[in-house]
């Protein structure tokens, strides 16, 4: 658990939504235009200086103005090309840093298990799909075969399983049983997220027994935790 928390704390900046990506691209385009305009103004100043120094240049080249103009033109052209290249490279790198987290999310598969859930799929499933995960596989029962996702979510919020008992110890034992069933279906590298309301000792034991695990107790926290876990899952499969 501590390893997972340390990783999340050191993770890259939280990934942006598609709207934020569009806004950043607009800002980057404006910044590129402003930088280029400033550079053009600077080049105009350089040309003025070159004009003032024209007499000196003419003397150096034996009063051959054509040679002097050609040298000045080549010098300015080289500087323009270098400066424009630097500006464009900086803006491309800036946009790339924003898009990298989105690529991590879009390369991540999620298995979503809500035991004995009835009716429509939980809204959290739809939210994860909108967030951009490559695959969000919903199951209303713990499957009998292994799970192939990079992240597995055990949803005990959108189910009445824990409400079948009024005894806290029985609820805790029931939750632990479901956790054990899930852990038997996933490899050690899969991140298991327990989505549950309230405090359960079973979750604390999960953190001690499993290297990559996390928990959430509300929809917003769940989506954020799954997105953060995607970075760790990506690192594990690319190490």
C-alpha positions in Angstrom: 0.0 0.0 0.0 2.8 2.4 0.9 4.6 1.6 -2.3 1.4 2.4 -4.3 0.8 5.6 -2.4 4.4 6.7 -3.0 4.0 6.0 -6.7 0.8 8.0 -7.0 2.4 10.9 -5.1 5.2 11.0 -7.6 3.1 10.4 -10.6 2.8 12.9 -13.5 0.3 15.7 -13.4 -3.3 14.6 -13.4 -4.5 14.0 -17.0 -6.8 16.6 -18.5 -10.2 16.2 -19.9 -10.8 16.5 -23.7 -12.1 20.0 -23.1 -9.0 21.0 -21.3 -6.9 19.5 -24.0 -8.6 21.7 -26.6 -8.2 24.8 -24.5 -4.5 24.0 -24.0 -4.0 23.6 -27.8 -5.7 27.0 -28.3 -3.4 28.5 -25.7 -0.3 26.8 -27.2 -1.2 28.2 -30.6 -1.6 31.7 -29.2 1.7 31.4 -27.3 3.4 30.2 -30.5 2.0 33.2 -32.5 3.0 35.6 -29.8 6.5 34.2 -29.5 6.9 34.4 -33.3 5.6 38.0 -33.4 8.1 38.9 -30.7 10.9 37.3 -32.7 9.9 39.1 -35.9 10.1 42.4 -34.0 13.6 41.4 -32.8 14.7 40.6 -36.3 13.5 44.0 -37.5 15.7 45.6 -34.9 18.6 43.4 -36.1 18.0 44.6 -39.6 18.1 48.2 -38.5 21.4 47.6 -36.7 22.7 45.9 -39.8 21.8 49.0 -41.8 23.7 51.2 -39.4 26.7 48.9 -39.7 26.3 48.8 -43.5 29.2 51.2 -44.0 31.5 49.1 -41.9 30.4 45.9 -43.7 30.9 47.6 -47.1 34.4 48.6 -46.2 35.3 45.1 -45.0 34.1 43.6 -48.3 35.9 46.1 -50.5 32.8 48.2 -51.2 31.1 45.1 -52.7 27.5 45.7 -51.5 26.2 42.6 -53.1 28.5 40.4 -51.1 27.6 42.3 -47.9 23.9 42.0 -48.5 24.2 38.3 -49.2 26.1 37.6 -46.0 23.6 39.7 -44.0 20.7 37.8 -45.6 22.2 34.4 -44.9 22.9 35.3 -41.2 19.4 36.6 -40.6 17.8 33.6 -42.4 19.9 31.1 -40.3 18.9 32.9 -37.1 15.2 33.0 -38.1 15.2 29.3 -38.9 16.9 28.4 -35.6 14.6 30.5 -33.5 11.4 29.3 -35.2 12.6 25.7 -34.8 13.2 26.2 -31.1 9.8 27.8 -30.6 8.0 25.1 -32.4 9.9 22.3 -30.6 9.0 23.9 -27.2 5.3 24.1 -28.0 5.2 20.5 -29.4 6.9 19.2 -26.2 4.4 21.1 -24.0 1.4 19.7 -25.8 3.0 16.2 -25.8 3.4 16.3 -22.0 -0.4 16.9 -21.8 -1.4 14.2 -24.2 0.9 11.5 -22.7 -1.4 10.9 -19.7 -4.4 10.6 -22.0 -2.6 7.9 -24.0 -1.9 6.0 -20.8 -5.6 6.0 -19.9 -6.6 5.0 -23.4 -4.3 2.0 -23.2 -5.7 0.7 -20.0 -8.4 -2.1 -19.6 -10.7 -2.2 -16.5 -12.7 -5.1 -15.1 -15.6 -3.8 -13.1 -17.4 -6.3 -10.8 -20.5 -5.5 -8.8 -21.7 -8.8 -7.2 -25.4 -9.4 -7.4 -26.1 -6.0 -9.0 -29.5 -5.7 -10.6 -30.8 -3.3 -13.2 -28.9 -0.9 -15.3 -25.1 -0.7 -15.1 -23.8 1.6 -12.4 -23.2 5.2 -13.5 -19.6 4.7 -12.5 -19.1 2.3 -15.4 -20.4 4.9 -17.9 -18.2 7.6 -16.3 -15.1 5.4 -16.7 -15.9 4.8 -20.4 -16.4 8.5 -20.9 -13.1 9.1 -19.1 -11.5 7.2 -22.0 -10.4 3.8 -20.8 -9.9 1.4 -23.6 -12.1 -1.3 -22.2 -14.5 -1.3 -19.2 -15.9 -4.8 -18.8 -18.9 -4.9 -16.4 -19.8 -8.1 -14.5 -22.7 -8.5 -12.0 -21.1 -11.7 -10.7 -17.6 -12.8 -9.8 -16.6 -14.7 -12.9 -15.3 -18.2 -12.8 -12.4 -17.5 -15.1 -9.4 -15.2 -14.8 -9.7 -11.4 -15.4 -7.4 -9.9 -18.1 -7.8 -6.2 -17.2 -4.9 -4.0 -15.9 -7.2 -2.8 -13.1 -10.0 -4.7 -11.3 -12.7 -2.9 -9.3 -14.8 -4.6 -6.7 -17.9 -2.4 -6.4 -19.7 -3.0 -3.1 -21.5 0.3 -3.2 -23.9 -0.4 -6.1 -25.1 -3.7 -4.6 -27.1 -4.8 -1.6 -24.8 -7.6 -0.6 -23.4 -6.0 2.5 -26.9 -4.8 3.5 -28.1 -8.4 4.0 -26.6 -8.4 7.5 -26.8 -5.9 10.3 -23.7 -7.3 12.0 -20.5 -5.4 11.2 -18.3 -8.4 11.6 -20.4 -10.4 9.2 -20.2 -7.6 6.7 -16.5 -7.5 7.0 -16.1 -11.2 6.5 -18.4 -11.1 3.5 -16.3 -8.3 1.9 -13.1 -10.2 2.6 -14.6 -13.3 0.9 -15.3 -11.3 -2.2 -11.8 -9.8 -2.1 -10.3 -13.2 -1.9 -12.4 -14.4 -4.9 -11.2 -11.5 -7.0 -7.5 -11.9 -6.0 -7.6 -15.5 -7.2 -8.6 -14.3 -10.6 -6.0 -11.6 -11.2 -2.2 -11.6 -11.5 -0.1 -9.8 -8.9 0.5 -6.9 -11.3 -3.2 -6.1 -11.6 -4.3 -3.3 -9.4 -7.3 -4.1 -7.2 -9.5 -1.3 -6.1 -12.1 -1.8 -3.4 -15.1 0.5 -3.9 -17.0 0.5 -0.6 -18.7 2.9 1.8 -17.4 3.0 5.4 -14.4 1.5 7.1 -13.7 -2.2 6.9 -10.9 -4.2 8.4 -11.0 -6.3 5.3 -9.8 -3.4 3.2 -6.9 -2.8 5.7 -6.0 -6.4 5.4 -6.1 -6.2 1.6 -3.5 -3.4 1.7 -1.2 -5.5 3.9 -1.6 -8.7 1.8 -1.5 -7.2 -1.7 1.2 -5.1 -3.2 -0.9 -3.1 -5.6 -4.3 -2.2 -4.1 -6.3 0.9 -3.4 -9.8 1.9 -2.2 -12.5 4.6 -2.9 -15.7 5.5 -1.2 -17.4 7.8 -3.6 -17.8 8.1 -7.4 -15.4 11.1 -7.9 -12.8 9.4 -5.8 -13.2 6.2 -7.7 -12.7 7.8 -11.1 -9.6 9.6 -9.8 -8.2 6.5 -8.2 -8.7 4.4 -11.3 -7.0 7.2 -13.5 -4.0 7.4 -11.1 -3.8 3.6 -11.0 -3.6 3.6 -14.8 -0.1 5.2 -14.6 1.1 2.5 -12.2 -0.4 -0.3 -14.4 1.3 1.3 -17.5 4.7 1.3 -15.7 4.4 -2.2 -14.5 3.7 -3.6 -18.0 6.5 -1.5 -19.6 9.2 -2.0 -17.1 
